[in-house]
Each structure stands twice: as C-alpha cells, then as structure tokens.
Amino acid sequence: MFNGEESKEDLKNLLGYMGIEILFAIDKGAKDFETIKLFSGLPTSCIKGRTPVLLELNLIKVIKKEYILTEKGLNFKNQLEKNTD
C-alpha cells in the first residue's frame, strides 16, 4: 500500500484538509506556490506551511523548482479517491 510506516489514516490526520487539497492540486498540474494557490484556493501562507510536511512524508518532491507527486503520494491520492467513489 504505502512505502512508509504511516497508514492512510495517519497521513490524513497529519496532512489535514489543506495538505490533502495541496496534494490534489499538484496532481492536477500545479507546480509552484502560485499555481497551487490557483488550483486549491488556499492562501499562500497555508501552502508554504504544509508543503514541508508533504515533502517530509515523501508524498511530493521538488524537481527543477517544481513540485510533483512521488509514487507514495500518487498511491495515497488514489486511496483517497477510492474512498470517495
């Protein structure tokens, strides 16, 4: 399921609503703070506060100053989407 020690519920609790919205925005093509803000509707200060958590949990990574989902992040997003269907 996940490549880390955290369960899906652990990750949901650690990220909260804002972290999950940022994860989905990155999945939809947002690559930096400005586009994450446009895709998610969250204030930049919230985005700047949550992205280090996403990075630390290995759900996203930075390549050439752009955020992208890791395999773990993609798996987590897919698990979240399964539960909403």
C-alpha positions in Angstrom: 0.0 0.0 0.0 2.4 2.7 1.2 6.2 2.7 1.1 6.5 4.3 4.6 5.4 3.4 8.1 2.3 5.7 8.1 -1.2 4.3 7.4 -3.6 6.1 5.2 -5.4 7.4 8.3 -2.2 8.6 9.8 -1.4 10.6 6.7 -4.9 12.0 6.5 -4.6 13.2 10.1 -1.1 14.6 9.6 -2.0 16.5 6.4 -5.5 17.7 7.3 -7.8 19.3 4.8 -5.2 21.8 3.5 -2.5 19.3 2.9 -4.8 17.0 1.0 -6.0 19.9 -1.1 -2.4 20.8 -1.9 -1.7 17.1 -2.9 -4.7 17.1 -5.2 -3.7 20.5 -6.7 -0.2 19.1 -7.5 -1.7 16.0 -9.1 -3.8 18.3 -11.3 -0.7 20.0 -12.6 0.1 22.8 -10.1 3.9 23.1 -9.9 4.6 26.0 -7.6 3.1 28.1 -4.8 1.2 30.4 -7.2 -0.4 27.6 -9.3 -1.1 25.5 -6.1 -2.9 28.6 -4.8 -4.9 28.9 -8.0 -5.9 25.2 -8.1 -6.6 24.8 -4.4 -8.0 28.2 -3.4 -5.8 28.1 -0.3 -3.8 31.1 0.9 0.0 31.1 0.1 0.8 31.1 3.8 -1.0 27.8 4.3 0.6 26.3 1.2 4.1 27.4 2.5 3.3 25.8 5.9 2.0 22.5 4.5 4.4 21.7 1.7 7.3 20.9 4.1 5.1 18.3 5.7 4.3 16.8 2.3 8.0 16.8 1.5 9.0 15.2 4.8 6.4 12.4 4.4 7.8 11.8 0.9 4.4 12.4 -0.8 5.8 15.1 -3.1 9.3 16.0 -4.3 10.9 19.1 -6.0 12.5 18.7 -9.4 13.8 21.9 -11.1 11.9 24.1 -8.6 8.6 22.3 -9.4 6.5 20.1 -7.1 5.5 16.7 -8.3 3.9 13.7 -6.6 6.1 10.8 -5.6 4.9 7.2 -6.1 3.9 7.2 -2.4 1.9 10.4 -3.0 0.2 9.0 -6.0 -0.7 5.8 -4.2 -2.1 7.9 -1.3 -4.1 10.1 -3.6 -5.6 7.0 -5.4 -6.6 5.5 -2.0 -8.3 8.7 -1.1 -10.2 8.7 -4.4 -11.3 5.1 -3.9 -13.0 6.0 -0.7 -15.0 8.9 -2.2 -16.4 6.8 -5.1 
